[in-house]
Amino acid sequence: MPVPRFPALLATLPCALALAALGFAACGTTSGSRAAEAPANTRPLRVRFVDWRSGQSLVLVDQSHTDRTKLYSSKRPLEEAGTKVTTDEVLEETLKFFREQGFFARAQSGAVTAGAGAVQSLEVETPDGIVHLDLGQNTGATDVKLFRQCRLNFAALYNSIYQLQSVDRAPDWEAQKKSLSGKPAEGRVP
């Protein structure tokens, strides 16, 4: 399930591409690698993006949070197939980017909830707790810019991670395309 593209945000694309390159580099191994040289687990992390208009929910977790083999090899309901696993280091760098942009200073405590006036939400779970930032009609310009930078970074990383999830049924691509391509109503935040 790809994340919608946002052409107005191309100015922040180099940072997102750098993070994606870091993700690809972390996947590479050398023939001399040994299990003892594998990076140590850090802490379980989860980042979730929700588009409340389409119902799309995309999740990135690190290896300390979820074992990729167990996740991808077990059959999941199609609605829960939006979770991808990346390395601990890559998700730590993503949270570092969020922190540098001011995400944690502006985020609210607790999990995201439907019906709170948000069009889209970003949620971060660490061992310290869950925080989220919403994008909606009443979101100020500073928070809109912050949200979009973090969303673009999340989307670049999410789309760069390869996943073959076993699902209970085939997706309805036409319905998904229609829900994602609809133009926002007048006065709504894109």
Disulfide bonds with the S-S distance in Angstrom:
none
